[in-house]
């Protein structure tokens, strides 16, 4: 999922850090970048999907 989020960020001319700063201001360190190891809450996944203009399903779906 992290690779897909990075790709979507790049398509929107932003970095993963930009997205993290937007969604989680004041939180230091990688948050989204560690999601392949530590599963995020549904609320955080939903926030990322909304910020990137995709559905949660699109975000979670395996690329074909």
C-alpha positions, 0 to 999 in steps of 0.5 A: 500500500505504501508504494501505491500511496507514494505513486499517487503522491508523485502523480499529484506533485507531492512527496510522502512527507508533504502528505504526512505533514498535511494529515498529521501535523506536528507528528515527527517521523515517518507514519505512512512510510511504516504502514507496510510493517505496522497496519494503520487504523481505518481512520488514517487510511480513510484520511489518506484516501480522501487527501489523495482523491481516491476511495479506500477500496482503490487505495487498498486494492492490489494493482493488476 
